[in-house]
Amino acid sequence: MPKLKIGALPDDKPVKVTTEIPAQVHRDLVAYGEALAREAGKQIDPAKLIGPMLARFMATDRGFAKLRRTAHSSRASEEAG
């Protein structure tokens, strides 16, 4: 079985966000959760996958990382000056 990008889900205090997703995305989340459950040996609530998937997406988005570095360095120079 190929290694999934999302591993064990962290036990972190969640922030509730209510949104709608397309039906196909929900079906894919269910399928991903089933694949992860086979790998981890326990049931996974598909809704619990959304946070780690978004975090992984943002962590690997080079444009977003560059934007964050630029914003961070701008704030640091403002605080220093």
BELHUTA-V677989 format. One record per residue. N is the residue number from 1. RES is the residue in one letter. PSI is psi as a letter, one per 30 degrees, with the letter a starting at -180 (none if undefined). OMEGA is omega in whole degrees, -180 to 180 (999 if undefined). BURIAL is b if it has 16 or more other ideal C-beta (glycine too) atoms within 10 Angstrom, else e. Layout:
# BELHUTA-V677989
n->(N:N)
res->(RES:RES)
psi->(PSI:PSI)
omega->(OMEGA:OMEGA)
burial->(BURIAL:BURIAL)
This chain:
# BELHUTA-V677989
n->(1:2:3:4:5:6:7:8:9:10:11:12:13:14:15:16:17:18:19:20:21:22:23:24:25:26:27:28:29:30:31:32:33:34:35:36:37:38:39:40:41:42:43:44:45:46:47:48:49:50:51:52:53:54:55:56:57:58:59:60:61:62:63:64:65:66:67:68:69:70:71:72:73:74:75:76:77:78:79:80:81)
res->(M:P:K:L:K:I:G:A:L:P:D:D:K:P:V:K:V:T:T:E:I:P:A:Q:V:H:R:D:L:V:A:Y:G:E:A:L:A:R:E:A:G:K:Q:I:D:P:A:K:L:I:G:P:M:L:A:R:F:M:A:T:D:R:G:F:A:K:L:R:R:T:A:H:S:S:R:A:S:E:E:A:G)
psi->(k:l:k:k:f:k:b:k:k:k:i:l:j:l:k:k:k:k:l:k:l:l:e:e:e:e:e:e:e:e:e:e:e:e:e:e:e:e:e:f:g:l:k:k:k:e:f:f:f:e:e:e:e:e:e:e:e:e:f:g:j:e:e:e:e:e:e:e:e:e:e:e:e:e:e:e:e:e:e:f:none)
omega->(178:179:178:-179:179:179:179:-180:-179:176:-174:179:-177:171:-176:177:178:-180:175:176:178:-179:-180:177:178:179:178:177:179:180:179:178:178:178:179:179:177:-179:-175:-180:177:-180:179:175:-178:180:180:179:-173:-180:179:179:177:179:179:179:-179:-180:-177:179:-176:179:179:179:179:178:180:178:180:180:-180:-180:177:179:-179:-180:176:-180:-178:-174:999)
burial->(e:e:e:e:e:b:e:e:e:e:e:e:e:e:e:e:e:e:e:e:e:e:e:e:e:e:e:e:b:e:e:b:b:e:e:b:e:e:e:e:e:e:e:b:e:b:e:e:b:e:b:b:e:e:e:e:e:e:e:e:e:e:e:e:e:e:e:e:e:e:e:e:e:e:e:e:e:e:e:e:e)
